[in-house]
Amino acid sequence: MNQRKEIKKKWLVYAVGGLLLIGFGLSLFGQSVILKYEQARFIVWFGAGTLSLILINAGISVFGQAVVFKVKLDDYQDKTKTI
């Protein structure tokens, strides 16, 4: 029972963290597009765009790990039902 709670806690933290990273990365991406449109200096919009892509990809990776924990949680629940 304790292991199930740990997996569920990890799943929740990773899922929420991944969604927050993806959302923040997309927001920063939009801001970098605005900066480019307003003809800001290259380094400013390029840096913001690069950071946004890093955050989006990190968010996808973290959310993917949450999916792994969810599969483990479902598998753990299936095993306890058969016992």
PyMOL Python script that loads the backbone (N, CA, C, O; Angstrom):
from pymol import cmd

cmd.read_pdbstr("""\
ATOM      1  N   MET A   1       0.815  -1.191   0.000  1.00  0.00           N
ATOM      2  CA  MET A   1       0.000   0.000   0.000  1.00  0.00           C
ATOM      3  C   MET A   1       0.865   1.265   0.000  1.00  0.00           C
ATOM      4  O   MET A   1       0.544   2.247  -0.669  1.00  0.00           O
ATOM      5  N   ASN A   2       1.950   1.226   0.748  1.00  0.00           N
ATOM      6  CA  ASN A   2       2.838   2.376   0.833  1.00  0.00           C
ATOM      7  C   ASN A   2       3.509   2.651  -0.518  1.00  0.00           C
ATOM      8  O   ASN A   2       3.687   3.805  -0.906  1.00  0.00           O
ATOM      9  N   GLN A   3       3.877   1.587  -1.225  1.00  0.00           N
ATOM     10  CA  GLN A   3       4.519   1.745  -2.530  1.00  0.00           C
ATOM     11  C   GLN A   3       3.550   2.391  -3.522  1.00  0.00           C
ATOM     12  O   GLN A   3       3.959   3.203  -4.352  1.00  0.00           O
ATOM     13  N   ARG A   4       2.293   2.038  -3.436  1.00  0.00           N
ATOM     14  CA  ARG A   4       1.278   2.616  -4.315  1.00  0.00           C
ATOM     15  C   ARG A   4       1.165   4.120  -4.084  1.00  0.00           C
ATOM     16  O   ARG A   4       1.044   4.892  -5.036  1.00  0.00           O
ATOM     17  N   LYS A   5       1.205   4.534  -2.817  1.00  0.00           N
ATOM     18  CA  LYS A   5       1.121   5.962  -2.494  1.00  0.00           C
ATOM     19  C   LYS A   5       2.333   6.716  -3.017  1.00  0.00           C
ATOM     20  O   LYS A   5       2.200   7.839  -3.503  1.00  0.00           O
ATOM     21  N   GLU A   6       3.506   6.118  -2.925  1.00  0.00           N
ATOM     22  CA  GLU A   6       4.730   6.755  -3.427  1.00  0.00           C
ATOM     23  C   GLU A   6       4.669   6.940  -4.941  1.00  0.00           C
ATOM     24  O   GLU A   6       5.021   7.999  -5.461  1.00  0.00           O
ATOM     25  N   ILE A   7       4.224   5.910  -5.634  1.00  0.00           N
ATOM     26  CA  ILE A   7       4.120   5.991  -7.089  1.00  0.00           C
ATOM     27  C   ILE A   7       3.087   7.045  -7.485  1.00  0.00           C
ATOM     28  O   ILE A   7       3.300   7.812  -8.424  1.00  0.00           O
ATOM     29  N   LYS A   8       1.969   7.074  -6.760  1.00  0.00           N
ATOM     30  CA  LYS A   8       0.932   8.054  -7.068  1.00  0.00           C
ATOM     31  C   LYS A   8       1.428   9.477  -6.823  1.00  0.00           C
ATOM     32  O   LYS A   8       1.121  10.385  -7.596  1.00  0.00           O
ATOM     33  N   LYS A   9       2.187   9.671  -5.759  1.00  0.00           N
ATOM     34  CA  LYS A   9       2.739  10.993  -5.453  1.00  0.00           C
ATOM     35  C   LYS A   9       3.715  11.436  -6.546  1.00  0.00           C
ATOM     36  O   LYS A   9       3.676  12.582  -6.992  1.00  0.00           O
ATOM     37  N   LYS A  10       4.589  10.520  -6.973  1.00  0.00           N
ATOM     38  CA  LYS A  10       5.535  10.837  -8.046  1.00  0.00           C
ATOM     39  C   LYS A  10       4.798  11.153  -9.341  1.00  0.00           C
ATOM     40  O   LYS A  10       5.148  12.093 -10.055  1.00  0.00           O
ATOM     41  N   TRP A  11       3.770  10.352  -9.636  1.00  0.00           N
ATOM     42  CA  TRP A  11       2.987  10.594 -10.846  1.00  0.00           C
ATOM     43  C   TRP A  11       2.373  11.991 -10.822  1.00  0.00           C
ATOM     44  O   TRP A  11       2.427  12.712 -11.819  1.00  0.00           O
ATOM     45  N   LEU A  12       1.801  12.367  -9.707  1.00  0.00           N
ATOM     46  CA  LEU A  12       1.160  13.668  -9.598  1.00  0.00           C
ATOM     47  C   LEU A  12       2.167  14.811  -9.732  1.00  0.00           C
ATOM     48  O   LEU A  12       1.910  15.783 -10.442  1.00  0.00           O
ATOM     49  N   VAL A  13       3.291  14.701  -9.065  1.00  0.00           N
ATOM     50  CA  VAL A  13       4.312  15.749  -9.120  1.00  0.00           C
ATOM     51  C   VAL A  13       4.873  15.883 -10.536  1.00  0.00           C
ATOM     52  O   VAL A  13       5.024  16.998 -11.036  1.00  0.00           O
ATOM     53  N   TYR A  14       5.180  14.772 -11.178  1.00  0.00           N
ATOM     54  CA  TYR A  14       5.745  14.815 -12.520  1.00  0.00           C
ATOM     55  C   TYR A  14       4.725  15.316 -13.540  1.00  0.00           C
ATOM     56  O   TYR A  14       5.081  16.064 -14.450  1.00  0.00           O
ATOM     57  N   ALA A  15       3.470  14.914 -13.401  1.00  0.00           N
ATOM     58  CA  ALA A  15       2.450  15.352 -14.355  1.00  0.00           C
ATOM     59  C   ALA A  15       2.234  16.859 -14.259  1.00  0.00           C
ATOM     60  O   ALA A  15       2.216  17.549 -15.278  1.00  0.00           O
ATOM     61  N   VAL A  16       2.073  17.365 -13.053  1.00  0.00           N
ATOM     62  CA  VAL A  16       1.855  18.798 -12.870  1.00  0.00           C
ATOM     63  C   VAL A  16       3.107  19.584 -13.273  1.00  0.00           C
ATOM     64  O   VAL A  16       3.009  20.611 -13.945  1.00  0.00           O
ATOM     65  N   GLY A  17       4.267  19.106 -12.866  1.00  0.00           N
ATOM     66  CA  GLY A  17       5.512  19.790 -13.237  1.00  0.00           C
ATOM     67  C   GLY A  17       5.720  19.831 -14.737  1.00  0.00           C
ATOM     68  O   GLY A  17       6.131  20.857 -15.280  1.00  0.00           O
ATOM     69  N   GLY A  18       5.443  18.740 -15.402  1.00  0.00           N
ATOM     70  CA  GLY A  18       5.596  18.705 -16.857  1.00  0.00           C
ATOM     71  C   GLY A  18       4.646  19.658 -17.550  1.00  0.00           C
ATOM     72  O   GLY A  18       5.037  20.355 -18.487  1.00  0.00           O
ATOM     73  N   LEU A  19       3.404  19.696 -17.102  1.00  0.00           N
ATOM     74  CA  LEU A  19       2.439  20.618 -17.705  1.00  0.00           C
ATOM     75  C   LEU A  19       2.815  22.071 -17.451  1.00  0.00           C
ATOM     76  O   LEU A  19       2.637  22.920 -18.325  1.00  0.00           O
ATOM     77  N   LEU A  20       3.333  22.362 -16.265  1.00  0.00           N
ATOM     78  CA  LEU A  20       3.779  23.731 -15.981  1.00  0.00           C
ATOM     79  C   LEU A  20       4.960  24.132 -16.862  1.00  0.00           C
ATOM     80  O   LEU A  20       5.008  25.253 -17.369  1.00  0.00           O
ATOM     81  N   LEU A  21       5.904  23.222 -17.041  1.00  0.00           N
ATOM     82  CA  LEU A  21       7.051  23.527 -17.898  1.00  0.00           C
ATOM     83  C   LEU A  21       6.626  23.739 -19.350  1.00  0.00           C
ATOM     84  O   LEU A  21       7.112  24.655 -20.014  1.00  0.00           O
ATOM     85  N   ILE A  22       5.733  22.907 -19.836  1.00  0.00           N
ATOM     86  CA  ILE A  22       5.254  23.057 -21.211  1.00  0.00           C
ATOM     87  C   ILE A  22       4.533  24.395 -21.364  1.00  0.00           C
ATOM     88  O   ILE A  22       4.774  25.125 -22.325  1.00  0.00           O
ATOM     89  N   GLY A  23       3.662  24.711 -20.433  1.00  0.00           N
ATOM     90  CA  GLY A  23       2.923  25.974 -20.501  1.00  0.00           C
ATOM     91  C   GLY A  23       3.827  27.189 -20.443  1.00  0.00           C
ATOM     92  O   GLY A  23       3.655  28.137 -21.209  1.00  0.00           O
ATOM     93  N   PHE A  24       4.789  27.159 -19.534  1.00  0.00           N
ATOM     94  CA  PHE A  24       5.719  28.288 -19.431  1.00  0.00           C
ATOM     95  C   PHE A  24       6.583  28.404 -20.682  1.00  0.00           C
ATOM     96  O   PHE A  24       6.854  29.508 -21.154  1.00  0.00           O
ATOM     97  N   GLY A  25       7.012  27.272 -21.215  1.00  0.00           N
ATOM     98  CA  GLY A  25       7.805  27.290 -22.441  1.00  0.00           C
ATOM     99  C   GLY A  25       7.028  27.855 -23.618  1.00  0.00           C
ATOM    100  O   GLY A  25       7.574  28.617 -24.416  1.00  0.00           O
ATOM    101  N   LEU A  26       5.753  27.485 -23.730  1.00  0.00           N
ATOM    102  CA  LEU A  26       4.928  28.024 -24.813  1.00  0.00           C
ATOM    103  C   LEU A  26       4.694  29.522 -24.642  1.00  0.00           C
ATOM    104  O   LEU A  26       4.685  30.268 -25.622  1.00  0.00           O
ATOM    105  N   SER A  27       4.506  29.957 -23.407  1.00  0.00           N
ATOM    106  CA  SER A  27       4.340  31.389 -23.153  1.00  0.00           C
ATOM    107  C   SER A  27       5.604  32.162 -23.527  1.00  0.00           C
ATOM    108  O   SER A  27       5.537  33.227 -24.140  1.00  0.00           O
ATOM    109  N   LEU A  28       6.737  31.615 -23.154  1.00  0.00           N
ATOM    110  CA  LEU A  28       8.003  32.269 -23.490  1.00  0.00           C
ATOM    111  C   LEU A  28       8.245  32.259 -24.995  1.00  0.00           C
ATOM    112  O   LEU A  28       8.820  33.202 -25.539  1.00  0.00           O
ATOM    113  N   PHE A  29       7.812  31.205 -25.664  1.00  0.00           N
ATOM    114  CA  PHE A  29       7.930  31.145 -27.115  1.00  0.00           C
ATOM    115  C   PHE A  29       7.115  32.266 -27.763  1.00  0.00           C
ATOM    116  O   PHE A  29       7.586  32.938 -28.680  1.00  0.00           O
ATOM    117  N   GLY A  30       5.896  32.457 -27.276  1.00  0.00           N
ATOM    118  CA  GLY A  30       5.070  33.552 -27.785  1.00  0.00           C
ATOM    119  C   GLY A  30       5.721  34.903 -27.554  1.00  0.00           C
ATOM    120  O   GLY A  30       5.665  35.782 -28.414  1.00  0.00           O
ATOM    121  N   GLN A  31       6.335  35.066 -26.400  1.00  0.00           N
ATOM    122  CA  GLN A  31       7.019  36.326 -26.105  1.00  0.00           C
ATOM    123  C   GLN A  31       8.214  36.534 -27.031  1.00  0.00           C
ATOM    124  O   GLN A  31       8.482  37.661 -27.449  1.00  0.00           O
ATOM    125  N   SER A  32       8.925  35.478 -27.351  1.00  0.00           N
ATOM    126  CA  SER A  32      10.070  35.621 -28.252  1.00  0.00           C
ATOM    127  C   SER A  32       9.614  35.974 -29.671  1.00  0.00           C
ATOM    128  O   SER A  32      10.304  36.705 -30.382  1.00  0.00           O
ATOM    129  N   VAL A  33       8.451  35.452 -30.082  1.00  0.00           N
ATOM    130  CA  VAL A  33       7.904  35.823 -31.388  1.00  0.00           C
ATOM    131  C   VAL A  33       7.554  37.305 -31.399  1.00  0.00           C
ATOM    132  O   VAL A  33       7.818  38.005 -32.377  1.00  0.00           O
ATOM    133  N   ILE A  34       6.959  37.779 -30.310  1.00  0.00           N
ATOM    134  CA  ILE A  34       6.630  39.204 -30.212  1.00  0.00           C
ATOM    135  C   ILE A  34       7.893  40.047 -30.256  1.00  0.00           C
ATOM    136  O   ILE A  34       7.929  41.078 -30.928  1.00  0.00           O
ATOM    137  N   LEU A  35       8.927  39.619 -29.546  1.00  0.00           N
ATOM    138  CA  LEU A  35      10.198  40.358 -29.554  1.00  0.00           C
ATOM    139  C   LEU A  35      10.786  40.433 -30.962  1.00  0.00           C
ATOM    140  O   LEU A  35      11.289  41.479 -31.369  1.00  0.00           O
ATOM    141  N   LYS A  36      10.724  39.346 -31.691  1.00  0.00           N
ATOM    142  CA  LYS A  36      11.252  39.356 -33.057  1.00  0.00           C
ATOM    143  C   LYS A  36      10.423  40.275 -33.943  1.00  0.00           C
ATOM    144  O   LYS A  36      10.970  41.022 -34.755  1.00  0.00           O
ATOM    145  N   TYR A  37       9.108  40.220 -33.787  1.00  0.00           N
ATOM    146  CA  TYR A  37       8.223  41.063 -34.584  1.00  0.00           C
ATOM    147  C   TYR A  37       8.481  42.538 -34.311  1.00  0.00           C
ATOM    148  O   TYR A  37       8.412  43.361 -35.224  1.00  0.00           O
ATOM    149  N   GLU A  38       8.779  42.876 -33.061  1.00  0.00           N
ATOM    150  CA  GLU A  38       9.072  44.260 -32.686  1.00  0.00           C
ATOM    151  C   GLU A  38      10.512  44.645 -32.989  1.00  0.00           C
ATOM    152  O   GLU A  38      10.956  45.732 -32.619  1.00  0.00           O
ATOM    153  N   GLN A  39      11.237  43.772 -33.653  1.00  0.00           N
ATOM    154  CA  GLN A  39      12.618  43.989 -34.091  1.00  0.00           C
ATOM    155  C   GLN A  39      13.560  44.290 -32.926  1.00  0.00           C
ATOM    156  O   GLN A  39      14.374  45.212 -32.977  1.00  0.00           O
ATOM    157  N   ALA A  40      13.422  43.488 -31.889  1.00  0.00           N
ATOM    158  CA  ALA A  40      14.365  43.574 -30.772  1.00  0.00           C
ATOM    159  C   ALA A  40      15.718  43.041 -31.247  1.00  0.00           C
ATOM    160  O   ALA A  40      15.827  42.469 -32.332  1.00  0.00           O
ATOM    161  N   ARG A  41      16.732  43.235 -30.426  1.00  0.00           N
ATOM    162  CA  ARG A  41      18.054  42.736 -30.800  1.00  0.00           C
ATOM    163  C   ARG A  41      18.020  41.221 -30.963  1.00  0.00           C
ATOM    164  O   ARG A  41      17.253  40.520 -30.303  1.00  0.00           O
ATOM    165  N   PHE A  42      18.879  40.739 -31.865  1.00  0.00           N
ATOM    166  CA  PHE A  42      18.914  39.314 -32.191  1.00  0.00           C
ATOM    167  C   PHE A  42      19.119  38.457 -30.954  1.00  0.00           C
ATOM    168  O   PHE A  42      18.404  37.475 -30.755  1.00  0.00           O
ATOM    169  N   ILE A  43      20.072  38.811 -30.136  1.00  0.00           N
ATOM    170  CA  ILE A  43      20.421  37.981 -28.988  1.00  0.00           C
ATOM    171  C   ILE A  43      19.258  37.867 -28.007  1.00  0.00           C
ATOM    172  O   ILE A  43      19.124  36.853 -27.322  1.00  0.00           O
ATOM    173  N   VAL A  44      18.420  38.894 -27.934  1.00  0.00           N
ATOM    174  CA  VAL A  44      17.295  38.885 -26.991  1.00  0.00           C
ATOM    175  C   VAL A  44      16.234  37.892 -27.443  1.00  0.00           C
ATOM    176  O   VAL A  44      15.862  37.000 -26.681  1.00  0.00           O
ATOM    177  N   TRP A  45      15.740  38.032 -28.671  1.00  0.00           N
ATOM    178  CA  TRP A  45      14.670  37.123 -29.102  1.00  0.00           C
ATOM    179  C   TRP A  45      15.195  35.718 -29.366  1.00  0.00           C
ATOM    180  O   TRP A  45      14.470  34.743 -29.165  1.00  0.00           O
ATOM    181  N   PHE A  46      16.446  35.598 -29.815  1.00  0.00           N
ATOM    182  CA  PHE A  46      17.017  34.277 -30.036  1.00  0.00           C
ATOM    183  C   PHE A  46      17.211  33.546 -28.702  1.00  0.00           C
ATOM    184  O   PHE A  46      16.920  32.355 -28.588  1.00  0.00           O
ATOM    185  N   GLY A  47      17.703  34.272 -27.703  1.00  0.00           N
ATOM    186  CA  GLY A  47      17.886  33.658 -26.375  1.00  0.00           C
ATOM    187  C   GLY A  47      16.569  33.228 -25.754  1.00  0.00           C
ATOM    188  O   GLY A  47      16.465  32.145 -25.179  1.00  0.00           O
ATOM    189  N   ALA A  48      15.560  34.091 -25.874  1.00  0.00           N
ATOM    190  CA  ALA A  48      14.235  33.753 -25.332  1.00  0.00           C
ATOM    191  C   ALA A  48      13.638  32.563 -26.081  1.00  0.00           C
ATOM    192  O   ALA A  48      13.029  31.687 -25.467  1.00  0.00           O
ATOM    193  N   GLY A  49      13.806  32.527 -27.389  1.00  0.00           N
ATOM    194  CA  GLY A  49      13.281  31.418 -28.182  1.00  0.00           C
ATOM    195  C   GLY A  49      13.979  30.107 -27.859  1.00  0.00           C
ATOM    196  O   GLY A  49      13.339  29.061 -27.755  1.00  0.00           O
ATOM    197  N   THR A  50      15.288  30.170 -27.701  1.00  0.00           N
ATOM    198  CA  THR A  50      16.047  28.968 -27.365  1.00  0.00           C
ATOM    199  C   THR A  50      15.660  28.444 -25.981  1.00  0.00           C
ATOM    200  O   THR A  50      15.463  27.243 -25.796  1.00  0.00           O
ATOM    201  N   LEU A  51      15.553  29.348 -25.019  1.00  0.00           N
ATOM    202  CA  LEU A  51      15.139  28.945 -23.675  1.00  0.00           C
ATOM    203  C   LEU A  51      13.733  28.354 -23.687  1.00  0.00           C
ATOM    204  O   LEU A  51      13.451  27.391 -22.974  1.00  0.00           O
ATOM    205  N   SER A  52      12.856  28.935 -24.500  1.00  0.00           N
ATOM    206  CA  SER A  52      11.490  28.406 -24.574  1.00  0.00           C
ATOM    207  C   SER A  52      11.477  26.989 -25.126  1.00  0.00           C
ATOM    208  O   SER A  52      10.733  26.142 -24.632  1.00  0.00           O
ATOM    209  N   LEU A  53      12.279  26.720 -26.133  1.00  0.00           N
ATOM    210  CA  LEU A  53      12.333  25.365 -26.688  1.00  0.00           C
ATOM    211  C   LEU A  53      12.917  24.375 -25.686  1.00  0.00           C
ATOM    212  O   LEU A  53      12.489  23.223 -25.626  1.00  0.00           O
ATOM    213  N   ILE A  54      13.883  24.820 -24.909  1.00  0.00           N
ATOM    214  CA  ILE A  54      14.455  23.965 -23.864  1.00  0.00           C
ATOM    215  C   ILE A  54      13.383  23.619 -22.829  1.00  0.00           C
ATOM    216  O   ILE A  54      13.271  22.468 -22.405  1.00  0.00           O
ATOM    217  N   LEU A  55      12.597  24.619 -22.427  1.00  0.00           N
ATOM    218  CA  LEU A  55      11.557  24.382 -21.430  1.00  0.00           C
ATOM    219  C   LEU A  55      10.453  23.486 -21.968  1.00  0.00           C
ATOM    220  O   LEU A  55       9.951  22.623 -21.247  1.00  0.00           O
ATOM    221  N   ILE A  56      10.069  23.678 -23.224  1.00  0.00           N
ATOM    222  CA  ILE A  56       9.033  22.835 -23.825  1.00  0.00           C
ATOM    223  C   ILE A  56       9.499  21.384 -23.866  1.00  0.00           C
ATOM    224  O   ILE A  56       8.760  20.481 -23.476  1.00  0.00           O
ATOM    225  N   ASN A  57      10.717  21.161 -24.333  1.00  0.00           N
ATOM    226  CA  ASN A  57      11.244  19.792 -24.420  1.00  0.00           C
ATOM    227  C   ASN A  57      11.427  19.168 -23.033  1.00  0.00           C
ATOM    228  O   ASN A  57      11.178  17.977 -22.849  1.00  0.00           O
ATOM    229  N   ALA A  58      11.859  19.965 -22.072  1.00  0.00           N
ATOM    230  CA  ALA A  58      11.992  19.453 -20.701  1.00  0.00           C
ATOM    231  C   ALA A  58      10.624  19.080 -20.149  1.00  0.00           C
ATOM    232  O   ALA A  58      10.481  18.059 -19.475  1.00  0.00           O
ATOM    233  N   GLY A  59       9.619  19.902 -20.433  1.00  0.00           N
ATOM    234  CA  GLY A  59       8.271  19.606 -19.974  1.00  0.00           C
ATOM    235  C   GLY A  59       7.720  18.333 -20.581  1.00  0.00           C
ATOM    236  O   GLY A  59       7.054  17.551 -19.902  1.00  0.00           O
ATOM    237  N   ILE A  60       7.996  18.123 -21.857  1.00  0.00           N
ATOM    238  CA  ILE A  60       7.552  16.895 -22.514  1.00  0.00           C
ATOM    239  C   ILE A  60       8.236  15.682 -21.877  1.00  0.00           C
ATOM    240  O   ILE A  60       7.608  14.644 -21.670  1.00  0.00           O
ATOM    241  N   SER A  61       9.514  15.823 -21.573  1.00  0.00           N
ATOM    242  CA  SER A  61      10.248  14.716 -20.948  1.00  0.00           C
ATOM    243  C   SER A  61       9.712  14.408 -19.553  1.00  0.00           C
ATOM    244  O   SER A  61       9.523  13.244 -19.198  1.00  0.00           O
ATOM    245  N   VAL A  62       9.469  15.443 -18.772  1.00  0.00           N
ATOM    246  CA  VAL A  62       8.951  15.244 -17.414  1.00  0.00           C
ATOM    247  C   VAL A  62       7.549  14.646 -17.477  1.00  0.00           C
ATOM    248  O   VAL A  62       7.230  13.740 -16.707  1.00  0.00           O
ATOM    249  N   PHE A  63       6.717  15.135 -18.375  1.00  0.00           N
ATOM    250  CA  PHE A  63       5.369  14.586 -18.514  1.00  0.00           C
ATOM    251  C   PHE A  63       5.428  13.132 -18.994  1.00  0.00           C
ATOM    252  O   PHE A  63       4.616  12.305 -18.578  1.00  0.00           O
ATOM    253  N   GLY A  64       6.382  12.826 -19.865  1.00  0.00           N
ATOM    254  CA  GLY A  64       6.564  11.439 -20.299  1.00  0.00           C
ATOM    255  C   GLY A  64       6.910  10.528 -19.142  1.00  0.00           C
ATOM    256  O   GLY A  64       6.450   9.388 -19.084  1.00  0.00           O
ATOM    257  N   GLN A  65       7.717  11.021 -18.224  1.00  0.00           N
ATOM    258  CA  GLN A  65       8.034  10.225 -17.035  1.00  0.00           C
ATOM    259  C   GLN A  65       6.794  10.031 -16.172  1.00  0.00           C
ATOM    260  O   GLN A  65       6.635   8.990 -15.534  1.00  0.00           O
ATOM    261  N   ALA A  66       5.919  11.026 -16.150  1.00  0.00           N
ATOM    262  CA  ALA A  66       4.657  10.878 -15.413  1.00  0.00           C
ATOM    263  C   ALA A  66       3.809   9.773 -16.019  1.00  0.00           C
ATOM    264  O   ALA A  66       3.136   9.041 -15.293  1.00  0.00           O
ATOM    265  N   VAL A  67       3.832   9.644 -17.331  1.00  0.00           N
ATOM    266  CA  VAL A  67       3.098   8.564 -17.990  1.00  0.00           C
ATOM    267  C   VAL A  67       3.664   7.212 -17.564  1.00  0.00           C
ATOM    268  O   VAL A  67       2.913   6.261 -17.351  1.00  0.00           O
ATOM    269  N   VAL A  68       4.979   7.129 -17.441  1.00  0.00           N
ATOM    270  CA  VAL A  68       5.609   5.887 -16.983  1.00  0.00           C
ATOM    271  C   VAL A  68       5.131   5.546 -15.568  1.00  0.00           C
ATOM    272  O   VAL A  68       4.809   4.392 -15.286  1.00  0.00           O
ATOM    273  N   PHE A  69       5.084   6.533 -14.689  1.00  0.00           N
ATOM    274  CA  PHE A  69       4.606   6.282 -13.330  1.00  0.00           C
ATOM    275  C   PHE A  69       3.135   5.883 -13.323  1.00  0.00           C
ATOM    276  O   PHE A  69       2.724   5.044 -12.522  1.00  0.00           O
ATOM    277  N   LYS A  70       2.343   6.475 -14.208  1.00  0.00           N
ATOM    278  CA  LYS A  70       0.922   6.117 -14.285  1.00  0.00           C
ATOM    279  C   LYS A  70       0.748   4.667 -14.731  1.00  0.00           C
ATOM    280  O   LYS A  70      -0.113   3.954 -14.216  1.00  0.00           O
ATOM    281  N   VAL A  71       1.564   4.233 -15.686  1.00  0.00           N
ATOM    282  CA  VAL A  71       1.502   2.840 -16.126  1.00  0.00           C
ATOM    283  C   VAL A  71       1.897   1.914 -14.983  1.00  0.00           C
ATOM    284  O   VAL A  71       1.265   0.877 -14.778  1.00  0.00           O
ATOM    285  N   LYS A  72       2.936   2.281 -14.239  1.00  0.00           N
ATOM    286  CA  LYS A  72       3.344   1.480 -13.083  1.00  0.00           C
ATOM    287  C   LYS A  72       2.241   1.433 -12.037  1.00  0.00           C
ATOM    288  O   LYS A  72       1.989   0.391 -11.431  1.00  0.00           O
ATOM    289  N   LEU A  73       1.584   2.573 -11.829  1.00  0.00           N
ATOM    290  CA  LEU A  73       0.498   2.621 -10.862  1.00  0.00           C
ATOM    291  C   LEU A  73      -0.659   1.734 -11.290  1.00  0.00           C
ATOM    292  O   LEU A  73      -1.218   1.010 -10.466  1.00  0.00           O
ATOM    293  N   ASP A  74      -1.023   1.777 -12.548  1.00  0.00           N
ATOM    294  CA  ASP A  74      -2.097   0.918 -13.053  1.00  0.00           C
ATOM    295  C   ASP A  74      -1.713  -0.555 -12.955  1.00  0.00           C
ATOM    296  O   ASP A  74      -2.539  -1.399 -12.605  1.00  0.00           O
ATOM    297  N   ASP A  75      -0.456  -0.855 -13.266  1.00  0.00           N
ATOM    298  CA  ASP A  75       0.015  -2.235 -13.170  1.00  0.00           C
ATOM    299  C   ASP A  75      -0.007  -2.712 -11.718  1.00  0.00           C
ATOM    300  O   ASP A  75      -0.383  -3.850 -11.435  1.00  0.00           O
ATOM    301  N   TYR A  76       0.397  -1.841 -10.812  1.00  0.00           N
ATOM    302  CA  TYR A  76       0.382  -2.190  -9.380  1.00  0.00           C
ATOM    303  C   TYR A  76      -1.037  -2.445  -8.909  1.00  0.00           C
ATOM    304  O   TYR A  76      -1.274  -3.373  -8.136  1.00  0.00           O
ATOM    305  N   GLN A  77      -1.990  -1.632  -9.366  1.00  0.00           N
ATOM    306  CA  GLN A  77      -3.391  -1.819  -8.980  1.00  0.00           C
ATOM    307  C   GLN A  77      -3.954  -3.117  -9.555  1.00  0.00           C
ATOM    308  O   GLN A  77      -4.730  -3.803  -8.889  1.00  0.00           O
ATOM    309  N   ASP A  78      -3.569  -3.460 -10.785  1.00  0.00           N
ATOM    310  CA  ASP A  78      -4.021  -4.708 -11.383  1.00  0.00           C
ATOM    311  C   ASP A  78      -3.508  -5.920 -10.611  1.00  0.00           C
ATOM    312  O   ASP A  78      -4.225  -6.906 -10.440  1.00  0.00           O
ATOM    313  N   LYS A  79      -2.263  -5.838 -10.146  1.00  0.00           N
ATOM    314  CA  LYS A  79      -1.687  -6.957  -9.400  1.00  0.00           C
ATOM    315  C   LYS A  79      -2.381  -7.120  -8.052  1.00  0.00           C
ATOM    316  O   LYS A  79      -2.572  -8.249  -7.601  1.00  0.00           O
ATOM    317  N   THR A  80      -2.758  -6.043  -7.408  1.00  0.00           N
ATOM    318  CA  THR A  80      -3.409  -6.155  -6.095  1.00  0.00           C
ATOM    319  C   THR A  80      -4.840  -6.663  -6.232  1.00  0.00           C
ATOM    320  O   THR A  80      -5.368  -7.275  -5.304  1.00  0.00           O
ATOM    321  N   LYS A  81      -5.474  -6.418  -7.373  1.00  0.00           N
ATOM    322  CA  LYS A  81      -6.837  -6.919  -7.573  1.00  0.00           C
ATOM    323  C   LYS A  81      -6.867  -8.428  -7.800  1.00  0.00           C
ATOM    324  O   LYS A  81      -7.838  -9.089  -7.430  1.00  0.00           O
ATOM    325  N   THR A  82      -5.822  -8.974  -8.400  1.00  0.00           N
ATOM    326  CA  THR A  82      -5.791 -10.411  -8.700  1.00  0.00           C
ATOM    327  C   THR A  82      -5.409 -11.236  -7.472  1.00  0.00           C
ATOM    328  O   THR A  82      -5.652 -12.441  -7.424  1.00  0.00           O
ATOM    329  N   ILE A  83      -4.813 -10.582  -6.489  1.00  0.00           N
ATOM    330  CA  ILE A  83      -4.371 -11.325  -5.288  1.00  0.00           C
ATOM    331  C   ILE A  83      -5.531 -11.550  -4.356  1.00  0.00           C
ATOM    332  O   ILE A  83      -5.363 -12.154  -3.296  1.00  0.00           O
TER     333      ILE A  83
END
""", "prot")
cmd.dss("prot")
cmd.show_as("cartoon", "prot")
cmd.util.cbc("prot")
cmd.orient("prot")
